[in-house]
Amino acid sequence: MAATGSDETGPKCIFLCGGGSGGHLTPGIAVAEELGRLYPDCRIVFLTSDRPVDRRLPELIHLPIGQLTVISLRIPPARDAFRKPWSFFPLMTLAFIGAIVANIRYWPDRVIGLGGIASVPGVLIGRLFRRRVLLMEQNTSMGSANQWLCRFADVLCTGLPLDSELSGNRRLRIIHTGIPLRRAFTSAISVASSHSDPAGIQGHLRILILGGSQGAARLNQLVVRALCSLEESGDWAILHQAGEADRDLVLNLYRSQGLNAEVRTFIDDVATEMRSCSIAISRAGATTIAELCSTETPAILVPLKTSARNHQVRNAEWYSLTSGLKWIDEDAEDAEDQIRFLLSEIKCNSEWQQNVHRRLPGNGHGAATAAVIGEILNGTK
């Protein structure tokens, strides 16, 4: 059980290692904010990459400035190990050196791996310094980094049931905790009537389109075409997170079709937007889907077919069975028709919206975050 207040015997420093995407970072942010609330004297250190989404960490985490430290390591994409080995290995060497310096300077009590190649230097150096290592895996199919790092970890906290067994580390404890969500979603879980206004804003149904923290060109184009071809497209109030690379392109597509849409690079208060929308269209990262379920948001999932180990498709399949969320194959010839049909269905049939107004057990902020923190505190002196 996690503590309920400040405790002198609590941890002095916790490392959270990983990043590169919102799916990796968001559960770590939830855990970090709760640890900071419980233990005001505990320093929270993020070892991340220097990608744009990771550079926004200081803006996203609600912790006192003196309690939070973000260390950006220049970590190349994993694919560069084969495509550009002459640059990959020198950069990774520097990242490992950076992780060593951070460990010597802050001497963490625990090291938590959040996933992605950005987690590798921090986790391995943490193990070298004989720190207790925990990994967090949100998806049904483990990412390559976590799969490899399991042999060095003490505990693996899973968000969804894993679709394959692990081997190579008999001491590894696997704990199903659920997916930690930020406190912004706590009130969303308790408000069952948040989508109860079928008319939306000023008589419009509100649609939220989430292309992911790094954008999604195929999804953006598919959804825009589907919306533009709707006979009653003017009935929808559109908020579209398009990512930095696609924002201008998506905005121009809407304008060329005469649709008034709000297009953003990134949505900071996504919990509020989920609660206020009639339906969402989203990629199928496990964390995003857990947030949709916690806010009881009807959604159409469009999994990224090129995701590692095809984990987004498997996430979508699992959630569609357990929560009633719909999903489509973006490569299907009738993908646009399916989106149009589902949007028309929710517009004409409020029962579908009501049927998915339920939360998956164990995916709420309190249960999952407390379970992970309990494992972090286990054995802390």
N, C-alpha and C positions, 0 to 999 in steps of 0.2 A: 504493500500500500504506500502511495506517495504521501509525503508529509502534507500537512494542511497549513503550515506557516513557517516562518523563519526558524532555522535550527542550527545551532553552533556546530553540530557534528556533521552537517551537510557537506556536499562537495565544494571545493574551492575553485575548481576550474574544470570546464567541460569543453572538449573539442567536438565540433560537428564538421565532418569532411565530406565534400561532394558538391554537386551543382551542375550547371550546364543547361538545366531546364527547370521550369516551375514545378513539374512533377516530382523532381528530386528535392527541391528546396522547401516546398510548402510544408510537408510533414515535419521537417527539421525546424522550421520557424515556429510551428505550433509547440513543439517540445521545448525549444529554447525560451519562448515567452513564458511558458508555465514554470520552467525551472527558475527563470529570473524572478518570477513573482513569489515562488516558494522560498527562494534563497537569494535575497538581495545582495549578499556578499560573494556570490558565486560569479566568477568571470565566464562569460560565454564567448568562445572563440570559433569563428567560422573559417575553415580553410577551403577556399573555393577556387574556381577558375576565374579568368578575367573576361569572360563573355558578358555581353550587355545585361542579361538577366541577373547575373551574379553581382554585377557592379551596383545594382539597385538595392542590394540587401539592406544597407543602412537606412534607406527610406521605408522599407517594408516592415522591419522588425520594431516592435514597440517595446524597447528596453532603454533604460537610462544610458546616456552616452558613455559614462565611465564603466558600465557593466559589459558592454559589447565591443568586441574586436573582430574586424573582418580582414583577413589576409588573402589577397588575390595572388594566386600562383599562375604563371603562364603555362597552361597545360594544353598541348595540341590534341586534336581529335584522334580517337583511337585508330581510325583508318589510315592515318599518316604513318603508323608503324610499318606499313607495307608500301604505301605510296611515296612517302618522303622520309625514309629512315634517317637520312643525314641531318634532318632538322628535328625529327621527333625525339630521338634519344638524347641529344644535348639539352633540349627543353625539359624533358622529363627528369634529367639529372639535376637541373637547376631547381625543379619543383621539389625533388626529394631533399635537396639541401635546404630549401626554404622550410620544409616540414621539420627537419632536424633542428634548425634555428628556433622555430616556434616552440617545439617541445622543450628545448633547453630553457627558453625564456619564461614560459608559462607553466610548465610541468603539470599537465592535465591529470585529473583523477580518472577520467574516462574518455574514451575516443569512440565516437559514433560515426559510422559510415552511412551516408545518405544515398549512395548509388552513383553510377556514372564513373567515367575514368578520372574525374576530378577527385574522387574519394580515395584513389589508390595510394598516392604518396602519404597522405595523412594517416591512413589506416595502417599501412606497413611500417611506417616509422613509429607509430604508437605501439605496435606490437614489439618492435625492436627495443623500445623503452619500457617494455614489460607492463604496459597499461592494459586495463581490461577493455576489450573491444566488442562493441555491439554493432550489428548491421540492421538497417531498416529496408525492407523490401515491400513495396506496395502492390506489385502486379502478380497475376497468377503465374506468369512465366518469369523467372528471375533474369535480371540483366546480366550481361557477361561479366561486368566488374564484380558484382556481388557474388556471382557463381564462383569466381576465382578466389575472392577474398574470404569466402566461407572457411577455407582451410586454416585461416589465421585468427578467426573470430571466436569469441566465447558464447555469444548469444545472437540469434537471428530472430528479429521481430517481424512477423509477416502481417500484411494488411489483408490479403485474400488467401484462400487455400492454394497452396502451390500445386502445380500440375505435374510435378516430377519429384522424385526423391533425390536427396543430396548424398554425396559420398565423399570420403577423403578426410573427414574430421569427426571422429567418434565423440569427442568431448563437446561438440557444438550443441547447445540447447536451442530448440526451435519453439518459439512462443507465438501463438496467434493472438495478436493484440488488436487488430483492426487498424484503420488508417487514422493517425492523429490529425485533427482539424483545428484550425485557429479559433480563438475565443469569439471571433466575429460570427461564427456559425452557431454558437450556443443558443442564442435567442431564436435563430432561424429554426432550430430543431423543435423548439417549444411552441412555435406559432403555426398552428395548422391551417389558419385562414389566410396565410400570406398571399395566396394566389386566388383568393375567393372572388375577386372582381373580374368577371369574364369580359368586361368591356375594356379593361386595360386603362390606358391614359387617354383622356379626352375622346372616349369612344373607340379607340384603337386597341387591337390586340398587340401585346408587346413581345417581340422576339429577340432573344439574345443569342448571338453567334460567337462562339469561342474557338478561334483558330489555334489556340495554344500560345504559350508565352513567347515562342519564337516564330509564330505565324504558320500558315499552312496554305500554300499557293493553290493546290488542287481543291481543297475544301472551300476556300474563298470564292473561287471562280464557279464551282458547282452550285453553291448556295445562291450566289448573286443571280446566276442564270435562272435558277428555279423560281426565285422570288419575282424576277422581272417578268416571267411568263405566266404568273398567277393572274387570273382574271380580275381578282379583287385584291391586288397587291397593295393598293392604297389604304386598305383597312389595317395594315400592320405598321406599328411603330418599331423601327429597326435600330438595334444597337449592335455593332459589329466590331469585335476585337480582331484586327487583321494582322498584327505584327508590324514591326518597323519597316521591313522590306516591302510589304504589300499594301501599306496603308493608302498611299496616293493612287495606286492602280485600282484598288477596290472602290475608293471614293469616286473616282472618275467613271467606273462602270455603273455605279448607281446613278450618277448624274446624267450619264448618256441615255439612261432608260427613264429619266424623269422621276426617279424615286428619291424621296427625302430620307436619308439614312445618316445616323451618327456613327462615324467610323473612328475608332481609337487604336493607337498602337498598343496600349496596355490598359487594363482595367484594375485600378487599385482596390476599390471596395466591391469585389465581385459578389460577396454574400448578399449585399443589398440589391444588386442588379438581378441576382438569381431569384430572390424573394419577390421582386416586383414584376418579373416577366411571366408571360402566359406559357411560353415554351422556349426551350434552348436547343440549339444545334451545336454539337461539340465533337471534338476528337475524343478518344476513348482512353485517355490516361486514367489510371486508377484513382488518383487523388481528385481529379476534376469530377469524376463520376460520383465519388463519395460525397463531394460537396453538393452536387446536384441532388443526391438522395437526401442529404441532411436538410436541405431547404425545400424538399418535396417538390422539386421542379420537373415537370414532364419534359422529356428530352428525346431528341433524335441523335443517336450516336453515329459518327462516321469515322471508324477506326482507320488509322494510318497503316496502310498495307505493308510499308517498308520498315515498320518499327522493329526493334531488335527482338528476335525470336517470335515475331508476330504477336507480341504480347497485347497489343491494343485490340486485335480481333478476339483474342481469348477473354480479355476483360469484358468486352461488349457482350460476348456470348453468355458469360457468367452473370452479369448484371441483368441482362434481358430476361433470364430465367428467374431471378430472385426478386426483381423489383418492377418488372413490367416496362422498362425503358425499351424504346425501339432502336434498331440499328440497321444500317444499310451498307452495302458494298459500294465504295465510291467508284470502282471500276466497272460496275454493272452498266449495261447499255441503257437501262431505264432508271438510273440513279436519280436524275432530275424529276422524272415522273413520280418516283416513290416519295421524294421530299414534298412535291406539290400535293400528293394525295394525303400524306400525314398532316400537313399544315391545314388542308381543307377539313380533315377529320376532326382535328381539335377545335377548329372554328365552329363546326356544326354540332359536335358531340362533346359536351362537357363531362360525360361519364368517364371518358378516357383520362382526362385531366384529374378527375377525382380518384380514379383507381390507382394512380401512381403517387398519390399524396401519402406516402408512407416512407418510413426511414428504415434502412437496414440496421439490424441490431449489431452493436459493437463498433459501428463506424462513427459514433458521435464523439464530440470533443472530449468529454469527461472520461468515458470508458477507455478509449484507445490511448489517449495521451497519458492518462494516469498509469495504464499498464506499462507503457514504454518507460516512463519515469521510474516506476517501481523497479524495473530491471536495471536501470542506470544506477539507482541508489543501492541496489543489492550489494552488500559488502563494503559500502563506503564507510570509512572510519572518521 
